[in-house]
Amino acid sequence: MNFNKCLRCGCFFSSEDQVCPNCQTRDEVDKKLIRNFLADNDIPESVESLAFQSGVNIKNINRFMQSQEFSSLKDSFNNTEIKL
């Protein structure tokens, strides 16, 4: 196992994941919020708009777009990421 820093909260933990066990649940809730929002609405024009309308932090949306599940969003936003 690797000693990692959680990409969500910054705490250190020992695992192969990108987020600590405490933040995994929060990630799943945020992903569900995005999936539900996109199921009911058109894809917004920007990452900022998606964050505002879905209630999910821009930093987390950018991180989720790196995963295969949300990689299509990256193309929708012309590979634009907001750096915080």
C-alpha positions as protocol buffer text, in pm:
chain_id: "A"
residue {
  index: 1
  type: MET
  ca { x: 0 y: 0 z: 0 }
}
residue {
  index: 2
  type: ASN
  ca { x: 104 y: 357 z: -66 }
}
residue {
  index: 3
  type: PHE
  ca { x: 100 y: 648 z: 173 }
}
residue {
  index: 4
  type: ASN
  ca { x: -112 y: 911 z: -4 }
}
residue {
  index: 5
  type: LYS
  ca { x: -252 y: 1256 z: 53 }
}
residue {
  index: 6
  type: CYS
  ca { x: -630 y: 1276 z: 4 }
}
residue {
  index: 7
  type: LEU
  ca { x: -715 y: 1488 z: -300 }
}
residue {
  index: 8
  type: ARG
  ca { x: -1035 y: 1603 z: -133 }
}
residue {
  index: 9
  type: CYS
  ca { x: -949 y: 1689 z: 230 }
}
residue {
  index: 10
  type: GLY
  ca { x: -569 y: 1675 z: 236 }
}
residue {
  index: 11
  type: CYS
  ca { x: -528 y: 1419 z: 514 }
}
residue {
  index: 12
  type: PHE
  ca { x: -273 y: 1140 z: 481 }
}
residue {
  index: 13
  type: PHE
  ca { x: -387 y: 780 z: 454 }
}
residue {
  index: 14
  type: SER
  ca { x: -259 y: 440 z: 351 }
}
residue {
  index: 15
  type: SER
  ca { x: -438 y: 304 z: 45 }
}
residue {
  index: 16
  type: GLU
  ca { x: -425 y: 279 z: -332 }
}
residue {
  index: 17
  type: ASP
  ca { x: -719 y: 522 z: -371 }
}
residue {
  index: 18
  type: GLN
  ca { x: -700 y: 896 z: -447 }
}
residue {
  index: 19
  type: VAL
  ca { x: -923 y: 994 z: -155 }
}
residue {
  index: 20
  type: CYS
  ca { x: -929 y: 881 z: 206 }
}
residue {
  index: 21
  type: PRO
  ca { x: -1199 y: 640 z: 328 }
}
residue {
  index: 22
  type: ASN
  ca { x: -1387 y: 930 z: 492 }
}
residue {
  index: 23
  type: CYS
  ca { x: -1408 y: 1120 z: 162 }
}
residue {
  index: 24
  type: GLN
  ca { x: -1507 y: 824 z: -55 }
}
residue {
  index: 25
  type: THR
  ca { x: -1867 y: 858 z: 62 }
}
residue {
  index: 26
  type: ARG
  ca { x: -1862 y: 1232 z: -11 }
}
residue {
  index: 27
  type: ASP
  ca { x: -1724 y: 1162 z: -359 }
}
residue {
  index: 28
  type: GLU
  ca { x: -2005 y: 916 z: -429 }
}
residue {
  index: 29
  type: VAL
  ca { x: -2265 y: 1173 z: -317 }
}
residue {
  index: 30
  type: ASP
  ca { x: -2111 y: 1440 z: -542 }
}
residue {
  index: 31
  type: LYS
  ca { x: -2096 y: 1201 z: -838 }
}
residue {
  index: 32
  type: LYS
  ca { x: -2461 y: 1113 z: -784 }
}
residue {
  index: 33
  type: LEU
  ca { x: -2552 y: 1484 z: -775 }
}
residue {
  index: 34
  type: ILE
  ca { x: -2377 y: 1536 z: -1108 }
}
residue {
  index: 35
  type: ARG
  ca { x: -2535 y: 1227 z: -1267 }
}
residue {
  index: 36
  type: ASN
  ca { x: -2883 y: 1334 z: -1147 }
}
residue {
  index: 37
  type: PHE
  ca { x: -2832 y: 1690 z: -1266 }
}
residue {
  index: 38
  type: LEU
  ca { x: -2716 y: 1576 z: -1611 }
}
residue {
  index: 39
  type: ALA
  ca { x: -3005 y: 1329 z: -1639 }
}
residue {
  index: 40
  type: ASP
  ca { x: -3255 y: 1610 z: -1583 }
}
residue {
  index: 41
  type: ASN
  ca { x: -3078 y: 1897 z: -1765 }
}
residue {
  index: 42
  type: ASP
  ca { x: -2863 y: 1974 z: -2065 }
}
residue {
  index: 43
  type: ILE
  ca { x: -2489 y: 1995 z: -2015 }
}
residue {
  index: 44
  type: PRO
  ca { x: -2412 y: 2353 z: -1904 }
}
residue {
  index: 45
  type: GLU
  ca { x: -2183 y: 2576 z: -2105 }
}
residue {
  index: 46
  type: SER
  ca { x: -1902 y: 2575 z: -1848 }
}
residue {
  index: 47
  type: VAL
  ca { x: -1756 y: 2395 z: -1551 }
}
residue {
  index: 48
  type: GLU
  ca { x: -1847 y: 2694 z: -1333 }
}
residue {
  index: 49
  type: SER
  ca { x: -2208 y: 2667 z: -1442 }
}
residue {
  index: 50
  type: LEU
  ca { x: -2217 y: 2294 z: -1369 }
}
residue {
  index: 51
  type: ALA
  ca { x: -2066 y: 2355 z: -1025 }
}
residue {
  index: 52
  type: PHE
  ca { x: -2316 y: 2629 z: -943 }
}
residue {
  index: 53
  type: GLN
  ca { x: -2620 y: 2440 z: -1069 }
}
residue {
  index: 54
  type: SER
  ca { x: -2528 y: 2097 z: -925 }
}
residue {
  index: 55
  type: GLY
  ca { x: -2379 y: 2219 z: -598 }
}
residue {
  index: 56
  type: VAL
  ca { x: -2054 y: 2027 z: -651 }
}
residue {
  index: 57
  type: ASN
  ca { x: -1721 y: 2201 z: -599 }
}
residue {
  index: 58
  type: ILE
  ca { x: -1529 y: 2293 z: -918 }
}
residue {
  index: 59
  type: LYS
  ca { x: -1216 y: 2123 z: -786 }
}
residue {
  index: 60
  type: ASN
  ca { x: -1403 y: 1795 z: -748 }
}
residue {
  index: 61
  type: ILE
  ca { x: -1571 y: 1824 z: -1090 }
}
residue {
  index: 62
  type: ASN
  ca { x: -1229 y: 1872 z: -1250 }
}
residue {
  index: 63
  type: ARG
  ca { x: -1102 y: 1564 z: -1064 }
}
residue {
  index: 64
  type: PHE
  ca { x: -1406 y: 1358 z: -1166 }
}
residue {
  index: 65
  type: MET
  ca { x: -1358 y: 1455 z: -1531 }
}
residue {
  index: 66
  type: GLN
  ca { x: -1025 y: 1270 z: -1522 }
}
residue {
  index: 67
  type: SER
  ca { x: -1214 y: 945 z: -1459 }
}
residue {
  index: 68
  type: GLN
  ca { x: -1363 y: 739 z: -1738 }
}
residue {
  index: 69
  type: GLU
  ca { x: -1716 y: 785 z: -1603 }
}
residue {
  index: 70
  type: PHE
  ca { x: -1713 y: 1161 z: -1657 }
}
residue {
  index: 71
  type: SER
  ca { x: -1453 y: 1191 z: -1934 }
}
residue {
  index: 72
  type: SER
  ca { x: -1722 y: 1293 z: -2186 }
}
residue {
  index: 73
  type: LEU
  ca { x: -1777 y: 1612 z: -1984 }
}
residue {
  index: 74
  type: LYS
  ca { x: -1421 y: 1715 z: -2054 }
}
residue {
  index: 75
  type: ASP
  ca { x: -1494 y: 1719 z: -2428 }
}
residue {
  index: 76
  type: SER
  ca { x: -1815 y: 1915 z: -2368 }
}
residue {
  index: 77
  type: PHE
  ca { x: -1620 y: 2192 z: -2197 }
}
residue {
  index: 78
  type: ASN
  ca { x: -1347 y: 2201 z: -2464 }
}
residue {
  index: 79
  type: ASN
  ca { x: -1096 y: 2055 z: -2216 }
}
residue {
  index: 80
  type: THR
  ca { x: -1128 y: 2369 z: -2005 }
}
residue {
  index: 81
  type: GLU
  ca { x: -1046 y: 2326 z: -1639 }
}
residue {
  index: 82
  type: ILE
  ca { x: -1071 y: 2587 z: -1370 }
}
residue {
  index: 83
  type: LYS
  ca { x: -760 y: 2581 z: -1153 }
}
residue {
  index: 84
  type: LEU
  ca { x: -805 y: 2665 z: -788 }
}
